[in-house]
Amino acid sequence: MPVKVDLPVEKYRGAVRQVTLGATGDEGGTRSRSVTVGGETTLPFLLFEGDMPHRPVVAMEIAEREPTGWAPLLQEAWGDVWSDPAAWAAKAEEVGADLVVLRVQDGETKADDLASRCRAVLAACGLPLAVIGPGVAERDNELLLAVADATAGERVALGLCEDDNYRTIVAAALANGHLVIASSPIDVNLAKQLNILIRDMNLPLDRVLMDPTTGALGYGIEYTYSVMERLRLAALQGDEMTQQPMLCLVGYEAWRQKESRVGEEVPLEWGDWKRRAVLWETVTATSLLQSGADIVVLRHPDSMALVQSSISDLMGK
């Protein structure tokens, strides 16, 4: 006779904090819709154990001016919007992105120019916006301060907010109603410490996203996965300083690896270049979603479609 087995169900006392990006007209901004992430009371997609009130978000990364050093396949995918961030943002919205992430490539961009490009992106599409600086503390401070002032009230996510520049970026977010993306090396304790420092500046934690730093498929993703999983378990077990939704810069990591970038002089076993590159980004993203990512930032529209389809299947919709 068949034996009925009751599956063990884990119940947690904690929950991931809910964070909303973008402000609509009723909320003091101009976005056609806002995006809320977080709120989970279970590990990713284990819906029989708890709730995932908001599905994970797929963001599209665009460059604030014509990219240099990006793979030719990306230029092929975006065509005539490649050098126009406003048109690129509109195209990203058209193909189904939930969020636009505008990335500054280097320190040559002037603060006023970046502020103007951010305003143009906001005018061209109705999606919430995140802006990521070039990764040099002094330049990040200068550029993101200008962006924060130029986009006041829009609930823009400013990043990357790190240990050596968080004071200026948090102050800019406080003054203009924005969010910050708290970024730390792949380490649970460093991520917690940065969240504590940000909280101590009186920025509400429902305006903080956490970037734990990630690796791509084949390039350290296992360690990334384990750290993100530990962060999510700590959050569900009640650790308030790990309860921020997590954002992963998947496109940046996946498209700088040779498997995605190179189409010539590679082993035949690697197969078709475009298919391989899109799958490299897709598998990286879906792996990190399983470890707790609430926002994955991609670069190729085909990857985005595949990831969104995977999310729908896992959410049962």
C-alpha positions in Angstrom: 0.0 0.0 0.0 1.3 3.5 -0.7 2.5 5.3 2.4 1.6 8.9 3.0 4.6 11.0 4.0 4.2 14.5 5.5 7.0 16.7 4.2 8.7 18.7 6.9 7.9 22.4 6.7 10.3 25.0 8.0 8.8 28.1 9.6 10.8 31.3 10.2 10.3 34.1 12.6 11.9 36.8 10.4 11.1 38.4 7.0 12.9 40.3 4.3 12.2 44.0 4.5 10.1 45.5 1.7 11.7 48.2 -0.4 9.9 50.3 -3.1 11.8 51.8 -6.0 10.4 54.7 -8.1 7.6 57.2 -7.2 4.5 57.7 -9.2 2.6 61.0 -9.6 0.6 60.3 -6.5 3.8 59.7 -4.6 5.6 62.9 -5.7 7.4 61.5 -8.7 6.8 60.9 -12.4 7.0 57.1 -12.8 4.2 55.3 -14.4 4.6 52.6 -11.8 6.8 51.8 -8.8 8.4 48.4 -8.1 8.4 46.8 -4.6 10.7 43.9 -3.7 11.3 41.9 -0.6 8.8 40.7 2.0 9.7 37.0 1.8 9.1 34.7 4.8 10.7 31.7 3.2 13.7 30.7 1.1 13.4 31.5 -2.6 10.4 29.9 -4.3 9.6 27.5 -1.4 6.0 28.7 -1.4 4.8 25.8 0.6 6.8 27.1 3.6 6.0 30.8 3.5 5.2 33.8 1.3 6.9 35.7 -1.6 4.5 38.6 -1.9 6.6 40.2 -4.7 8.2 38.3 -7.6 11.8 39.0 -8.2 12.6 41.9 -10.5 14.5 41.8 -13.8 16.4 45.1 -14.4 18.1 46.2 -17.6 21.5 47.8 -17.4 22.2 50.6 -19.9 25.2 52.8 -20.3 25.0 56.6 -19.8 26.9 57.1 -23.1 28.0 54.8 -25.9 29.7 51.8 -24.2 33.3 50.9 -24.7 34.5 47.4 -24.0 31.1 45.8 -24.1 30.7 42.6 -26.2 29.7 43.1 -29.9 26.7 40.8 -29.3 25.2 43.5 -27.0 25.7 46.2 -29.6 24.0 43.9 -32.1 21.1 43.4 -29.7 20.4 47.1 -29.0 21.1 48.5 -32.5 20.4 52.2 -33.0 19.7 53.0 -29.3 23.3 52.0 -28.4 24.6 55.5 -28.1 21.4 57.2 -26.7 20.6 56.3 -23.0 17.1 57.8 -23.2 16.1 55.8 -26.3 17.8 52.8 -24.8 15.7 53.1 -21.6 12.6 53.4 -23.7 13.5 50.3 -25.6 14.3 48.4 -22.4 10.8 49.3 -21.2 9.3 48.2 -24.5 10.9 44.7 -24.3 9.7 44.1 -20.8 12.2 45.3 -18.2 10.9 46.1 -14.7 13.6 48.6 -13.8 16.4 50.6 -15.6 19.9 50.7 -14.2 22.1 53.5 -15.7 25.8 52.7 -15.3 28.6 55.3 -15.6 31.5 53.7 -17.4 34.4 55.7 -16.0 35.5 59.0 -14.4 35.4 61.1 -17.5 31.7 61.9 -17.3 30.9 65.3 -16.0 28.4 65.6 -13.2 26.1 68.0 -15.0 26.1 65.8 -18.1 25.1 62.8 -16.1 22.3 64.7 -14.3 21.0 65.7 -17.7 21.1 62.2 -19.0 19.3 60.9 -16.0 16.5 63.5 -16.5 16.3 62.4 -20.2 16.0 58.7 -19.2 13.2 59.6 -16.7 11.4 61.5 -19.4 11.7 58.7 -22.0 10.4 55.8 -19.9 8.1 55.2 -17.0 10.2 52.7 -15.1 12.0 53.2 -11.8 15.6 54.1 -12.1 18.9 53.1 -10.4 22.2 54.9 -11.1 25.6 53.3 -10.5 28.8 55.3 -10.5 32.2 54.4 -11.9 33.4 52.8 -8.7 35.9 55.4 -7.6 34.8 56.9 -4.3 35.6 60.5 -5.0 34.0 60.5 -8.4 31.0 58.5 -7.2 30.4 61.1 -4.6 30.5 64.0 -7.1 28.4 62.3 -9.7 25.7 60.7 -7.5 25.3 63.9 -5.6 24.4 65.7 -8.9 22.1 62.8 -9.8 20.3 62.9 -6.5 19.7 66.7 -6.7 18.5 66.4 -10.4 16.0 63.6 -9.7 14.7 64.6 -6.3 11.5 62.8 -5.3 11.8 60.0 -7.9 13.0 57.3 -5.4 16.1 56.6 -7.4 18.5 53.9 -6.1 22.0 55.3 -5.8 25.0 53.1 -5.9 27.3 51.8 -5.2 27.3 52.9 -1.6 30.4 51.4 0.0 32.4 51.6 3.2 34.6 54.5 1.9 31.9 56.7 0.4 28.6 55.9 2.1 28.4 59.1 4.1 28.0 61.4 1.1 25.7 59.0 -0.8 23.5 58.4 2.2 23.3 62.1 2.9 22.3 62.8 -0.8 19.6 60.1 -0.5 18.2 61.5 2.7 18.0 65.0 1.3 16.2 64.0 -1.9 14.0 61.0 -1.0 16.2 58.3 -2.7 17.4 54.8 -1.9 20.9 53.5 -1.7 22.5 50.3 -2.9 24.8 49.1 -0.1 27.7 47.2 -1.7 30.3 45.1 0.1 32.8 42.3 -0.8 31.4 38.8 -0.6 31.1 38.5 3.2 28.2 38.3 5.5 29.7 40.4 8.3 30.9 43.1 6.0 27.4 43.4 4.5 25.8 43.6 8.0 28.4 46.2 9.1 27.6 48.5 6.2 23.9 48.3 6.8 24.5 49.3 10.4 26.6 52.3 9.3 23.8 53.4 6.9 21.1 53.0 9.6 23.2 55.0 12.0 22.9 57.9 9.6 19.1 57.7 10.0 18.3 56.5 6.5 15.3 54.2 6.9 16.1 50.6 6.1 13.2 50.4 3.8 15.3 52.6 1.5 18.3 50.3 1.4 19.1 47.5 -1.1 22.0 45.2 -0.5 24.6 44.2 -3.2 26.6 41.4 -1.8 28.9 41.4 -4.9 28.5 38.4 -7.2 30.5 36.1 -9.5 29.5 34.7 -12.8 28.9 31.1 -13.8 32.3 29.4 -13.7 33.9 32.3 -11.9 33.1 32.0 -8.2 29.4 31.7 -8.3 29.4 28.9 -5.8 31.0 31.1 -3.1 28.6 33.9 -4.0 25.7 31.5 -3.7 26.7 30.4 -0.3 27.2 33.9 1.1 23.8 35.1 -0.2 22.1 32.0 1.2 23.7 32.6 4.6 22.4 36.2 4.4 18.9 35.1 3.6 18.9 32.5 6.3 20.0 35.0 8.8 17.3 37.4 7.7 14.6 34.8 8.1 15.9 33.8 11.5 15.4 37.3 12.7 18.7 39.2 12.1 17.5 42.7 11.3 20.7 43.8 9.7 20.5 41.2 7.0 16.9 41.7 6.0 17.5 43.9 3.0 16.5 42.8 -0.5 19.5 41.8 -2.6 20.5 43.2 -6.0 22.9 41.4 -8.2 24.8 42.9 -11.1 24.6 39.8 -13.3 25.2 41.4 -16.7 28.4 43.1 -15.6 29.8 39.8 -14.3 28.6 37.5 -17.0 29.5 39.6 -20.0 33.1 40.2 -19.0 34.0 36.5 -19.1 35.6 34.9 -22.2 32.7 32.5 -22.7 30.4 35.4 -23.4 32.8 37.9 -25.0 34.7 35.7 -27.5 33.2 34.2 -30.7 36.4 33.2 -32.5 39.3 30.9 -31.9 37.5 29.0 -29.2 36.8 25.2 -29.0 34.1 23.9 -31.3 32.5 22.3 -28.2 31.6 25.7 -27.0 28.9 25.9 -29.6 27.1 29.0 -31.0 28.5 32.2 -29.6 25.2 34.1 -29.1 23.4 31.1 -27.6 26.3 30.4 -25.3 26.6 34.1 -24.2 22.9 34.5 -23.5 22.8 31.2 -21.5 25.8 32.3 -19.5 24.0 35.4 -18.4 20.7 33.5 -17.9 22.1 30.6 -15.8 24.1 33.1 -13.7 20.9 35.0 -13.0 18.7 32.0 -12.3 21.3 30.6 -9.9 21.4 33.8 -7.9 17.6 34.1 -7.8 17.7 30.7 -6.1 20.1 32.0 -3.5 18.0 35.0 -2.6 18.4 37.7 -5.2 15.4 40.1 -5.4 16.7 42.1 -8.4 19.0 40.8 -11.1 20.5 43.3 -13.5 21.0 42.0 -17.0 22.4 43.3 -20.3 20.8 41.2 -23.1 17.1 41.3 -23.9 17.0 37.6 -24.8 18.4 36.7 -21.3 15.8 38.9 -19.8 13.0 37.0 -21.5 14.4 33.7 -20.4 14.9 34.8 -16.8 11.4 36.3 -16.6 9.9 33.1 -17.9 11.9 31.1 -15.3 10.6 33.3 -12.5 7.0 32.9 -13.7 7.4 29.1 -13.7 8.9 29.1 -10.2 6.2 31.4 -8.9 3.5 29.2 -10.4 2.2 31.9 -12.8 
